[in-house]
Amino acid sequence: MSMHNSIIAGFGGQGVMLFGQILSYSAMIDSKYTTWLPSYGPEMRGGTANCTVVVSDEYIASPVVDKPNEVVAFNIPSMTKFEQEMEEGGLLIINSSVIDREPKRTDIKTIKVPANEMADKLGNTKIQNMIMLGAYLGATNAVSLDAVKKALEKKLTGKKAALIDINMKAIKEGMSIATK
């Protein structure tokens, strides 16, 4: 049985919630069980934001995750907070454009993603969250790339539909970092 207990965390406005929604939605498209549980700090923009996503082949008893086996940290406070809570042997993915320090734990696997620089290179700084999602997918294979594309098509409609291609590019770039 594969079970992904993930916490995605960062500042409000970094696209943390969208990351979680796309992941959870993709899991549904892949016919997996999933939960998405958002949590906001008291201040919306610039405050802390995180969401818990569970993706499983079997029924999920609770959307609450005490010991995540995967953490995606977009900033230092998120890494500091959730790194401590991770289970041994877990996976920590950090945005190394923002996080300039090493995690303290040595019993987990860490993948560093220079997401901001990669997003700059692709010409859109807002897609750093999709680069991080790509790294997550490359490392975990939690959901299929096909499902992710379908989830983006559902989420990005109207004028935003023009962003699907660059988001998919960003995801593929992120995947290539994790599979190195």
DRENTIRO-666737 format. One record per residue: x, y, z of N, C-alpha, C in turn. Coordinates in steps of 0.02 Angstrom, whole numbers, plus 32768, in hexadecimal, padded with zeros to 4 digits. Atoms other than C-alpha are relative to their C-alpha. Example, Ala and Ser with C-alpha at 12.3 -4.5 7.8 and 13.67 -1.06 7.14 Angstrom:
<recs>
802D7FC5800082677F1F8186802D803C8000
7FD67FC57FFD82AC7FCB81657FD980378025
</recs>
This chain:
<recs>
802A7FC58000800080008000802D803E8000
7FD97FC37FFE804380AA7FD77FD580378020
80227FC97FDF80128138804A802F803B8005
7FD97FC27FFD805281E980377FDE802F8031
80187FCE7FCF803A825680D2802C803D7FF8
7FD67FC78012807782FE80957FE880408020
800F7FBC7FEA808183AB80DD8025802F7FD0
7FE37FCE802D809E843A80637FF980428024
80027FC57FD580CD84DA80BC802B80397FE6
7FDA7FC580158107858B80997FDC803F8017
80227FC17FF380D28642809E7FC080017FD6
803B7FF58029802586738063801580217FBF
7FEF7FE18040802E86A07FAA80377FDB7FDA
7FCC8027802480B5861E7F7E7FE27FC77FD7
802080348028803685AA7F2E7FFE7FBC8022
8001803D7FD9803985297FB97FBD7FDC7FFA
8043801E80037F7C850E7FB57FF27FE27FBB
800B801A80437F7784FA7EF980277FBF7FF6
7FD7803D8002800484797F057FD77FC6801E
802680337FDD7F9A84177F827FC07FEC7FDB
803E800E80257EF984287F1E800D7FD77FC1
7FF08024803E7F4A83EE7E7C80147FB88011
7FEC80437FEC7F9A835A7ED67FC47FD58013
803A80247FE87EF883277F2A7FD07FF17FC6
802C800780397E9183417E8C801B7FCA7FD0
7FE08031802B7F0E82DB7E277FF77FB9801B
800A80417FE07EFE824E7EA57FBA7FE67FF1
8044801480107E42824C7E887FFB7FE87FB8
8000801380467E5C82457DCD80207FBC7FF6
7FDE804180027ED281B27DEA7FD97FC98027
802A802F7FD97E45815C7E4E80207FEA8042
7FE3800E7FBE7EA381687EF37FD680258034
801F7FDC7FCA7E63819D7F9C802C803C8011
7FD87FC57FF07E97824C7FCF7FDA8030802E
801C7FCA7FD97E7B82D8804B802D803D7FF8
7FDB7FC180027EAF838F80457FE6802B8039
80147FDA7FC57EAF83F280E6802A803F8005
7FDA7FC27FFD7EE284AA80DE8004801C8047
7FF87FDF7FC07F24850C8172802380437FF5
7FE47FBD800B7F4585C781728015801F8041
7FED7FD87FC67FA3863681EA7FCE80398007
80317FCA7FF57F4586CD8230800080357FC9
7FFF7FCE80347F80873E81A480047FDD7FBC
80068025803F7F53870A80F2803F80067FD4
7FC67FF8802D7FDB87538082804080098028
7FC17FF97FDC808B873B80BF80007FDA8042
800380287FC3804E86D6815480127FB87FED
7FF080458010806E861C81627FC27FDD7FE6
80368028801C800585A580FE801A7FBA7FF6
7FEB80448010800B84EA80F57FC27FD67FF3
8037802E800A7FA0845C80BB801B7FB98006
7FEF80467FF87F9F83A480E07FDC7FDB7FC9
801E802880347F82832E805080117FB7800D
7FF680477FFA7F6A827480647FEA7FE07FBE
80108025803D7F6F82057FC9800C7FB78011
7FFA80467FED7F4D814D7FE27FDB7FD27FD0
8023803380277F1A80AE7F897FC57FE58028
8035801A7FD47EAA8086801E7FDC803A8022
80297FCF7FDD7E2480E08081802A80268035
7FDB7FD67FD17E69817180EA7FD6800D803E
80267FF97FC17E34817281A07FFA80488017
80017FBB7FE97E62822781C5802A802D7FD3
7FD97FD1802A7E9B82C08162803980218027
7FCD7FE27FD57F0982F481F6803F7FD47FFF
7FC1802580027FC082C381E9802D80198038
7FD37FED7FC9802982C3828880497FF97FEC
7FBB800D801580C58278823C80027FF87FB4
7FFE8006804880D582A28184803C7FD77FE8
7FC68021801D814282328118801D802A7FC7
7FE77FD28034815582C0809A7FEF80478014
800B7FB97FF2816C837980B8801E80287FC6
7FE77FD28033817B83FE8031800180458020
7FF87FC07FDD81C0849E807E801580377FD0
7FF37FC7802C81BA85438021802880378023
7FDB7FCD7FDB820D85A980AC801E7FE28040
7FDB80187FC5827D859A81467FD17FEE803B
802B80137FC881F385A181CC7FDC7FBD7FF5
8023803F800F819885138174802E7FC48007
7FD080377FF9823484A78169800D7FF3804A
7FF080077FB9825F84C8821F7FC87FDE8026
8039801B7FDB81B0849F825C7FF27FB77FEE
8018804280148185840581F680377FCB7FFB
7FC880308001823283B581E980007FD78041
800180227FBF8224838C82A37FCB7FCA8005
803A802C7FFA817D8336828C80037FC37FD1
7FFE8035803381B082C681FA80127FBC801C
7FEC80437FEC81BC820C820980457FF07FE4
7FBD80158014826681BA81FB7FFE7FE47FB9
7FFE801980458299819681477FD380277FD1
802E7FD880298220821B8107802580297FCB
7FE57FD880368238828F80747FF1804A800C
80077FB87FF78257834A8088801680217FBF
7FEF7FDA803E825183B77FEB7FFF80498013
7FFC7FBA7FED828D84688005800E802D7FC3
7FF27FCE8033828C85037F98804280228014
7FBD7FE77FED834785277FA0800B80487FE9
7FFC7FB88011832985D37F507FF1802A803D
80177FDB7FC682DB86087FF480217FE68040
7FE5801F7FC48321858D8074804C7FF77FF7
7FB87FFE800983DB85AF808780247FD88036
7FE080287FCB83FD853181117FF07FB77FF8
800980488003840C847781287FCC7FEA8033
802C801B7FCD83868412817D802B7FE28038
7FDA801B7FC783BC83D6822A80027FB47FFF
800580497FFC83858322821480287FDD7FC9
7FD98026803083F182A181C07FDF7FBD7FF0
80238040800A8374821181C77FC780067FCD
80327FF68035830B82588138802480107FBF
7FE37FEF804183298270807E7FEC80477FF0
800F7FBA8012833683258045800E800C7FB6
7FF57FEA8045832083677F947FFB804C7FFF
7FFF7FB780048351841B7F757FEE80167FB9
80187FE8804182F784767EE98007804C7FFC
7FFB7FB78008832D85247EB07FC4801A7FD7
803F7FF48025827885457E807FF980467FE4
80087FBC8019827F86027E71802A800D7FC2
7FD57FF7803A831386017DFA7FE57FDA7FC4
801D8029803682C385767D957FC280227FE2
803C7FDD8017822085D87D8B8013803E7FD7
7FE67FC68025828086747D5480157FED7FBA
7FE88018804182D186117CC97FC77FF07FD0
803B800F8029822685D97C8D7FD6803F7FF2
80217FC1800F81EE868F7C907FC280118029
80397FF07FD6816C868C7D1B800F7FEC8048
7FEC800E7FBB819B869C7DD27FC97FDE8029
8038801E7FDA80ED86637E0B7FFE7FB47FFC
800580498008810A85B07DD080327FD9802A
7FD180257FD5818C85867E547FDB7FC88026
802580357FDD810285237EAC7FF67FC27FD4
80088039802E80EA84B57E1180437FDC7FF6
7FBE8020800281A684977E0A80087FD3803D
7FFE80287FC2819B845C7EBF7FD37FC37FFB
802E8039800A810583EF7E9280217FCC7FD3
7FDD802E802D816B83A47E0480357FD88025
7FCD80227FD981FA837C7E7B7FE07FCC802E
8025802E7FD5817D832C7EF27FEA7FC27FD8
80198038802A813282C27E66803A7FD47FE9
7FC68025801681DE82907E25801B7FD38037
7FE580267FC7821082557ED37FD17FCB801B
8030802C7FE0816F82007F067FD57FD57FD1
8030801F802E810A81CD7E6C7FBB7FF88020
803F80047FDC807281F17ED97FC47FFD7FD1
80367FFE8033800482177E42802080037FBB
7FE5800180448016820C7D86800380477FE2
7FF87FBF8021804F829D7D1A7FC180117FD7
803D7FF780277FB582837CAE7FC8801C802C
80337FE87FD17F44829D7D45800D80488014
7FED7FBB7FEE7FA4833B7D737FEB80307FC9
80147FD580387F8683837CC57FB4800A8000
804A7FFB7FFE7ECC835B7CD37FE9802C803B
80117FD87FC67EC783AA7D81800C804A7FF1
7FF27FBA80137F1984497D3E7FCB801B7FD0
80337FEB80307E9C844E7CAF7FBE80108024
803C7FF37FD97E0E84467D2F800680408029
7FF57FC87FD37E5B84C97DA1800B80427FDA
7FEF7FC380267E9D85447D1E7FD180067FC4
80317FF880367E0885787CB67FFC80497FEB
80077FBB80197DD986137C538044801B7FEB
7FC17FDF80117E6B868C7C44803C7FD8801B
7FC980247FE07ED5861E7CB780147FC17FD9
7FF1803C80287ECE858E7C39804180097FD9
7FC27FF180247F5F85E47BE0803D7FED8029
7FC880107FD47FCB85B67C76800E7FB58006
7FF880497FF97FB684F97C6580437FE97FE5
7FC28016801F804A84E37BEF803D8010802A
7FC67FEC7FD980C685457C5980017FDB8043
800380277FC2808A84EC7CF680187FB87FF4
7FE98044801080A684427CA2804C80007FF4
7FB77FF9800A8154847C7C6B802380038043
7FE37FF87FBD817984AF7D1F80007FBE8025
800580417FDE813D84077D6180367FD07FE4
7FCE802D801E81AC83A97CE6804880138014
7FBF7FE87FE9824284167D15800E7FE98047
7FFA80157FBB822483F17DCC800C7FB58006
7FF8804A8000821583367DA880487FED7FEF
7FBC8011801682BE83367D52803280098038
7FD37FF57FC78311837A7DF07FFC7FC68031
800A80357FCE82C582F47E6080187FBC7FE7
7FED8042801982F182657DED804A7FFB7FF0
7FB68000800C83A982977DDC80227FD28031
</recs>
